[in-house]
Amino acid sequence: MSAGRTQSLDEAALSHDDLAFLQYTGGTTGVAKGAMLSHRNMVANVLQVAAWMSPNLKDGEETLIIPLPLYHVFALTGALSFFSKDAQAVLIANPRDMPAFLKVLHQTRFTAIIGVNTLFRSLLDAPGFAAVNLSRIKLAVAGGISVH
């Protein structure tokens, strides 16, 4: 680290078409794979989702529950979209630990949650979920296969 401090960095020229992320995807719907996401793709996706959320969500007033790993494309783009609305994010590191997950839901006045259908099914089946205060929730977004 100390040797690196003496080095200079060359500015990298970036375009909208340059690769921004190699994101994991497909675990819930098929074979896992890396999606190549450009800077243009990420900016467009964040702006599209933020525009779609605008009628329901107020800048700086929302709290999002993210019970998905940020290395997954759905979680990352969802998180970035909410960050563009100046939302607070609560990352659930291990949503399979249902008692700990429910504890966070009971303690947090959240207004939005993102997840996949298997996660939402697990929540609905979990003892204690019926007592979670959902009165502030404005938006629940499901990714992956269809939610029934």
C-alpha positions as CSV (number, residue, x, y, z in Angstrom):
1,M,0.0,0.0,0.0
2,S,2.7,2.5,0.9
3,A,4.6,1.7,-2.4
4,G,1.4,2.3,-4.4
5,R,0.9,5.8,-2.8
6,T,3.8,7.0,-4.9
7,Q,2.3,5.9,-8.2
8,S,0.1,7.9,-10.3
9,L,-3.2,6.8,-11.9
10,D,-3.9,7.2,-15.5
11,E,-7.5,8.4,-16.1
12,A,-9.4,5.7,-18.0
13,A,-11.6,6.8,-20.9
14,L,-15.1,5.3,-20.5
15,S,-18.0,5.2,-22.8
16,H,-21.6,4.2,-22.3
17,D,-20.9,0.9,-24.1
18,D,-18.0,-0.1,-21.8
19,L,-18.5,-3.0,-19.4
20,A,-19.6,-1.8,-15.9
21,F,-20.4,-5.1,-14.2
22,L,-20.3,-8.9,-14.7
23,Q,-23.4,-9.7,-12.6
24,Y,-24.6,-13.1,-11.4
25,T,-28.1,-14.0,-12.6
26,G,-30.3,-17.0,-13.4
27,G,-30.2,-18.8,-10.1
28,T,-34.0,-18.7,-9.6
29,T,-35.0,-19.3,-13.2
30,G,-32.3,-21.5,-14.8
31,V,-28.6,-22.0,-15.2
32,A,-26.5,-19.5,-13.3
33,K,-24.6,-17.1,-15.6
34,G,-22.7,-13.8,-15.7
35,A,-24.6,-11.0,-17.3
36,M,-22.5,-8.4,-19.1
37,L,-23.9,-5.0,-18.1
38,S,-22.7,-1.8,-19.7
39,H,-22.6,1.6,-18.2
40,R,-25.5,2.6,-20.5
41,N,-27.5,-0.4,-19.4
42,M,-27.0,0.4,-15.7
43,V,-27.9,4.1,-16.0
44,A,-30.9,3.3,-18.2
45,N,-32.2,0.6,-15.8
46,V,-31.8,2.9,-12.7
47,L,-33.6,5.8,-14.4
48,Q,-36.4,3.5,-15.7
49,V,-37.0,1.9,-12.3
50,A,-36.7,5.3,-10.5
51,A,-39.3,6.8,-12.9
52,W,-41.6,3.9,-12.4
53,M,-41.3,4.3,-8.6
54,S,-41.7,8.1,-8.6
55,P,-45.5,8.3,-8.2
56,N,-45.4,6.1,-5.0
57,L,-42.1,6.9,-3.4
58,K,-40.8,10.2,-2.0
59,D,-37.2,11.2,-2.2
60,G,-35.4,10.9,1.1
61,E,-38.3,9.3,2.9
62,E,-38.2,5.6,2.0
63,T,-36.6,2.5,3.7
64,L,-35.9,-0.5,1.5
65,I,-35.4,-4.1,2.7
66,I,-33.0,-5.9,0.5
67,P,-32.9,-9.6,1.4
68,L,-30.9,-10.6,-1.7
69,P,-27.2,-10.6,-2.3
70,L,-25.9,-7.5,-4.1
71,Y,-23.8,-9.7,-6.4
72,H,-27.2,-10.6,-8.0
73,V,-28.3,-8.3,-10.8
74,F,-31.9,-7.9,-9.5
75,A,-30.7,-6.9,-6.0
76,L,-28.0,-4.5,-7.3
77,T,-30.2,-2.7,-9.8
78,G,-33.0,-2.5,-7.3
79,A,-30.7,-1.1,-4.7
80,L,-29.2,1.5,-7.1
81,S,-32.6,2.6,-8.1
82,F,-33.7,3.2,-4.5
83,F,-30.4,4.9,-3.8
84,S,-31.2,7.3,-6.7
85,K,-34.3,8.2,-4.6
86,D,-32.1,8.9,-1.5
87,A,-33.7,5.9,0.2
88,Q,-32.3,4.1,3.3
89,A,-31.4,0.5,2.6
90,V,-31.4,-2.4,5.0
91,L,-29.4,-5.3,3.7
92,I,-30.4,-8.7,5.1
93,A,-27.2,-10.6,4.9
94,N,-28.8,-14.1,5.5
95,P,-32.5,-14.1,4.7
96,R,-32.5,-17.9,5.3
97,D,-32.2,-17.1,9.0
98,M,-35.9,-16.4,9.2
99,P,-36.0,-15.5,13.0
100,A,-33.2,-12.9,12.5
101,F,-34.9,-11.6,9.3
102,L,-38.3,-11.3,11.1
103,K,-36.6,-9.5,13.9
104,V,-35.3,-6.9,11.5
105,L,-38.8,-6.6,9.9
106,H,-40.4,-6.1,13.3
107,Q,-37.8,-3.4,14.2
108,T,-37.7,-1.5,10.9
109,R,-40.3,0.9,9.6
110,F,-39.8,-0.1,6.0
111,T,-41.7,1.3,3.0
112,A,-40.5,-1.1,0.3
113,I,-39.1,-4.6,-0.1
114,I,-37.6,-6.5,-3.0
115,G,-37.4,-10.3,-3.2
116,V,-38.0,-13.4,-5.2
117,N,-41.2,-15.6,-5.0
118,T,-39.5,-18.3,-2.8
119,L,-38.5,-15.7,-0.3
120,F,-41.9,-14.1,-0.1
121,R,-43.5,-17.6,0.3
122,S,-41.1,-18.3,3.1
123,L,-42.0,-15.1,4.8
124,L,-45.7,-15.8,4.5
125,D,-45.2,-19.3,6.0
126,A,-42.9,-18.1,8.8
127,P,-44.3,-18.0,12.4
128,G,-44.4,-14.4,13.4
129,F,-44.7,-12.8,10.0
130,A,-48.4,-12.0,10.5
131,A,-47.4,-9.7,13.3
132,V,-45.0,-7.6,11.1
133,N,-46.3,-4.1,10.7
134,L,-46.9,-3.6,7.0
135,S,-48.9,-0.4,7.3
136,R,-46.1,1.8,5.8
137,I,-45.3,-0.5,2.9
138,K,-45.8,1.2,-0.5
139,L,-44.0,-1.1,-2.8
140,A,-43.1,-4.8,-2.9
141,V,-41.1,-5.9,-6.0
142,A,-40.7,-9.5,-7.0
143,G,-38.1,-10.8,-9.4
144,G,-37.4,-14.2,-10.8
145,I,-40.2,-16.5,-11.8
146,S,-43.8,-15.3,-11.4
147,V,-45.3,-14.8,-8.0
148,H,-48.6,-16.5,-7.4
